[in-house]
Amino acid sequence: MKIALLQLEILEKNKAANVAHGLQLAHSAATDHDLLVLPEVWTTGYSLGHLAEEAEEPASPVIGELQRLAAEKQCAIIAGSVPMRRGGKIYNTSVAIAKDGGIVNMYDKAHLFGLFNEERFFAPGSNFQTFELDGLCCGSTICYDLRFPELYRHLALQGAQLIFCPAEWPEARGDIWRLLAQARAAENHIFVAAVNCAGSFKGAPFYGHSMVIAPSGKILAEAGMEEEVLSCTIDLADIAKVRGRLNALADVRKELIQ
């Protein structure tokens, strides 16, 4: 499976430019990849005060365009995350789109970042199921979720082989980004696609360094801090090879996490 991580430079308070640029890069990358992944809140950026006007609906033009792109190019898409309004609430939602353009999963960010008062803007999600994408069992997480290993373990025990983590992770905590992403992959013997953004918010730079990590914990591909489309081919047989040597999942005491 050939994956493209779209490490976009996201602008503050400029949704129109972000959407146009993100779709342009997605159209370009979809031609020769099986799967595209965008970063967290790539449409609006972290300017959350405008969500009442800028949140998407499930049938929004942005999601619709990505569905058409997936079907046209036969390329699955994890639409990073977008602020999405459903049932009178706004969630930070990651939409998974299959190669035929159909939506196969919507994951709402479970862990809201208290340091930045995300609970003022978003409702927390409670949908923790896996989903199938191009025959592969997958799971979705978003940014701060990376600090909560029980979510990754829950998805891995459901059979997830590849877990996505779109993010807007700052340079100030960049060392933790790499450490946690590698740990989540190694402790569950899964692939992790961690997709950060480029640019800055209120003068604080984002870390970039989007990564694809193998079930062994080895980084297979890693971007720098600037905007980049990171391409990586993964061999799904590596999961069985790693678990054939040491399978910690088989020894999990499930009663400790239920």
N, C-alpha and C positions, 0 to 999 in steps of 0.2 A: 504494500500500500504506500503510495507516494503522497505525502502530506505537505501542505504549504501553510506556514504560520504567518499571518499578515500583521506585522509589527508596525501599525500605523502611527504617524505623528498626529495626535488629536489636538484640535484647537479649542480654546476656551470660548464659550458663548458663540459658537458658529456652527450650528447643526447642519445647515445647508451645505457648507463646504466639507464638513466631515463626511456626510452621507455621499456626496458626489465623489469625493476622493476614495472613500472606502469601496464603493461600488466599482470604480474604475480599476482599482488594484485587484479586486475580486474577479472581474471579467478577464483581466490579463492572466492571472494565475490559474484560473479554472481550466484553461486550455490543456495543460499537461500535468494535472494533478488529479488524484482520486478524491481528495478531501481538502477543504479549506477551513481554517479556523481564524476568526477575528478576535480582537481584544474586548475587554469589559467596557460597557457604556460608550462604545465608539461613535455613536451618533451624536450624543449630547456632550460628551466629556464629563468631567466631574463637577460641572456647574449645575448643581442639583436644585437650585432655587427656581428654575424655570420648568420643572417637570410637569406641572399642571397643564402647560401649553404644549410641551414637546414630547410627552410620553406617547408611545405607539399603541395602537390597538392590534389584536391578534391578526387582523386582516389588513394591516397597514401597507402602504405602497412600498416601504423599504423591505419588509419581509416578502411581499409579493414579488419584487424584483429579484431577490435572492432565490426564491423558489423557481422562477423562470430560468434564471442562470443555471441552477443545478440541473434542471431538466434538459436544457439546451446542450450543456457541456457534459452531461452525465458525470457530475462531480458533486459529491455530498458536501454539505456546508454546516459548520457550527457557527451560527451567526453571533459569535462573541457573546455579548449580552447587550440588551437594550432595555431602557425603562419602558415597562408595558402596563397599561391600565386594563384591569379585569375585575369585574364584580365590585366596582366602586373603590378599589385600592390600586396602588401602583407598586409593582414588583420589579426587581432587577432580574430580568429573565433571559436565559440562554435558550435559543430555539435551535433544534436539530432538524436539518432538512436532508432527506434522502436524495439519491441520484435521480429519482423520478419527479422530484419537486415537492413531494408530500412532506408535511411536518410529522415527525415521528416522536418528538418529545419536546416539552417545555419545562425547563428547570428554573425555579425561582430561588435566588440566593438565600441560603438558610441562615448564615451567620452574618449579621449586620455589624459594621465596624463602629463600635461605640465611641472610639476616639474621635471620629468625625461626625458623630450623631446621625448616622445613616437611618436610624429608626425614625427620625423626623420626616424622612422623605419616602422610605420604602416600607412595605409590609414584609415580614419574614416568610420564606417559603417552607413548605413541609412535604414536598414531593421528592422522595429520595430513591426512585426506581431507576433501574437500568433500562436501556433501550437498544434495539438492533439497528446498526447502520452498515449497509453494504455487507451483511452477513456477520458482522462483528459486534459482540456485546460491549456496549460502551456505558460510561457514566459521565455526568456533568457536575462540575463544581465551579465556583466563581471566587477569585481573589482571596479574600480573608478566610474562606473555607479551607485554604491550604494549611492553616494552623490547627485544624481539627481532624486528627488522624482517624477518629471513629467514623467519620463520614466516608472516607476512602476505604476503610476496612469493611464497612457496611456494603458499599458498592462492589468491592472485590469478592465478598462472600456471596453476592448475588450472581457472580460470574463475569463481572466487568474485566475486559482485557486491555482497554484503553480508556483513560479518564482525562477529560479536558479541564483546563483551568485558565480561562481568559481573565485578565487582570489589568488593573492600573496600579502598579506597584512602584513605590518611590525609590530613588537611588539611595536614600538615607538608610533603607533597610534591605539593600540589595543582597548582602551576604546571606540573609535569612531566606530570601527567595530561592536561591540555589540550593541551600541546605535542605529546606523543607520539601522542595519538589523532588530532589533525589531520594530523600527518605520515604516519601509517599510511594514512589515507584519500587524501591528496593524492598520495603517491608511487606508489600503486597504482591510482588513479582508481576507487575503490570507495566505497560507503557503509560507515560504521562506526557501530554502535550500542554505545556504551560506557555501561554501567549500573552506577553506584556505589550504595552504601548511605548511609543517614543514621545518626545516633547516635554512639556512641563505644565504644572498647575500652580498658579500664584507664585511663580518664580522657583518652585521646587521641581527639579528634573525627575522624570520617570526613569526607571532603571533599564528598561528594555530587556535585553538578554533573554528573549524567548528561547525555549528549549524543548527538545524532544529527548526523553529519558527512557532508557531501556529497562526491562524487568530486573536487570542486575543492579540498577542504580547508576549505570554509566551514562554520561551525557553523549548522545549521538550527534546532536547538532545544536549550536548555540549562536544567537545573533549578538551584535554589539549594542550600543545604546541608541544609535540613529535609526531612522525608518529603514525597514528591510523586509523583504519577503524571504523567509527562511524555508528552504526545501529539504526534506528528509524522507528517505525510503525506509520503512520498517519491515522487518521479517517477523511475522506473527508466530513462526515456529520457535522463536527465541523464548517465548513464555514457557513452553513445554520443556525446553532445554534447561532453563533456570530452575523450574520446579522439579525437574528430574534429579537435580543435584541436592536441592534443599527446598522443601516446600513448607514454609512456616504457616501458610493458610490451613494446612491439614492439621496443625497442632493448636489452632486457636481455641481458647475456652470461650465459647460463644455466650455462656451465661454471664460473662464479665462485661459484655457490651450490649446486652439486650435489656 
